[in-house]
Amino acid sequence: MTVELLTARLRLRRWRDDDEAPMMAINRDADVTRYLNRPIDERSVELFHGQIADHWDRHGFGPWAVEPLAGGGLIGFVGVGYPGFLPAVAHRPELGWRLATRTWGGGYATEAAVAARDDALGRLALPSLISIIHPDNVRSQRVAEKLGMTIGAQIHNPVLGHAVDVWETGSE
């Protein structure tokens, strides 16, 4: 089983216990959570690490912990998981990313997402991926475009009470 993916600048790896505190800090950043597809409260911040580990245990894949090869520790996650919070597409693997604001604009999200996408479509042989992106989240839209994704649908997100875009790559 693959335990990590390497890019020119990043390591995507399985989660460790010492990732919990830095990821909690990232999940508490209002700029990071501004366009998420579900509200983040203190309880969800506390449960996040366990949910990621559970996804890996159940499916054999999940969001990767991301760290720069140059050091500095965890900067967020990028990877594939099933979006159980959105029933209309819960059966489709979603490629998602969430990085610390200090890393924004450096190309890390795209670099890591390319590696995670290629692993999912290659090694995991998933037929397609989606990314659920808030219509106002221009930064994530740019990452999706760089990945070759296009908007395939717009669906109602009952948690937020408005529509979100479903970006797609591959074929279902």
N, C-alpha and C positions, 0 to 999 in steps of 0.2 A: 504494500500500500504506500502511495506517495505521502510523505510526511511534510514536504515543503515544495514550494515553487520558487525559483529564483528569476529575477529580471536583472537588468543592468544595474539598478540601484536599490532593489527591494527584495526582501524575503517574505514570502507568504507561507505561513506555517500554522500548525495546529495550536490551539489555545493552551496556555499554561495558567496555573493559579495566580501567578504574579501579574497577569494581564487584567485581572478583574478591576483593580483600583484605577489604573489609567483609562480603561474603557468607561468606567463609571464617570470619570471627569469629562471625557469626550461627550458622553450621553447627557451630561448636565449643562452643556454649552448651548445657550439659546440660539446662537447662530447656526450650529450644527443641526439642531432639531427643528428649525423653523419650517422646513418643507417636508418633514416626515409624513408618512401616510397613516400614522396613528399617533395619538398623543403620548408623550413621554412624561410620566410622573415618577416620583421617587420609588414607588414600588416596582415599576417596570425597569428602572435603572438597576435596582437591586437584583432582579430576576434575570437580567439579560445574559450574564455569563453562563448560568445554568441552562438557559434555553439554547444557547449556541452549542454547548457540549452535548445536550440531548439530541439536537438535530444531527450532529456528527454520528452519535451512537446509533440512531435509528436509520439513517440513510447512507452512511459511509462517506458523506461529503457535507460541506456547509461553508459558511463564511470563514475565510482565513484571517488570522491575526496578521497584521502588516507591520513590518519594521524596516527602517533603512539599513542597508548593509554597512553604511558608515557609522552606525551606532545611533543611540538616542532613544531606544526602546520603542514600545508600541505606539503607532500613530493612528490606529483605527482598524477597520476591517474592509475586506472586499471578498466577495464570493457568492456562491449559489445556495439558495435555500427555498423551501416552499413557503409562499406567503399565506399562511393559514389565517391571517387577520382579514383577508379579503376573499370571501367565499367564491366569487365569480371566477377567480384565477388561481385558487389555492392548489390546484392540481398541476400547475405549470411551474417549472423551476425558474426562479427569479435571480438574476444577477444584480447584486446591490453593492453599494459602497457607502462608507461613512468614515471620514477622516477628520483629524483634529484641524481646527482652523489655521493653526500655524503652518500647516503644510499646503494649504490651498494655493493654487496658481503655479505649483511646481511640476505639474504633470503626473504626480503620483497616482491619482485616482485612475487615470487612463492607462498608465503603465501596468498597474496591478490588475485592472479590469481586463485588459487584453490577455494577461497570463491566466486569469481565472476563467475567462471565456474559452480560451483555447483548450484548457484542461477539461472543462465541462463538455465541450463539443467533441473533443478528441478522446482522452482516456476514459471519461465517464460515458461517452457515446450518447449524451442527451441530444434529442433531435432538434431542440430549439430552446431558446432562452427568452425571457421577457425581463423588462425593467419597468417598474411602476414608478412614474415620476410625476410629481405635482406640476400642474401646468405653468406655475410661476417660477419653477426651479431651473433657471437658465444654466447654471453651472452643470447640473446633472444632465440636462438636455445636450450640452456640448460634449460631455463624456460619451453619452449614448451615440451621438452622431459620429464621433471618432471611432466608435466600435462598429460602425456600419449598421446601426439599428435605425429603424424608422417607426413612427407611430402606427400601430396596427389597429388600435381601438381606443376608445375613451369609455370608461366605466364609472358607475357611481360608487363612491367609497362611502358606505353607510356610517363608518366611524367618524369621518370628517364632515359628512353631509354635503359633499360636492363631488364633481367628476375628477378623475385622475387619468393621465395618459398611460397607456400600455405600449411601451416600445418593444419591438420584436427583432430577433435575428434568427436565421435558420428557417426551418419549416416545421409546423406542428405535426 
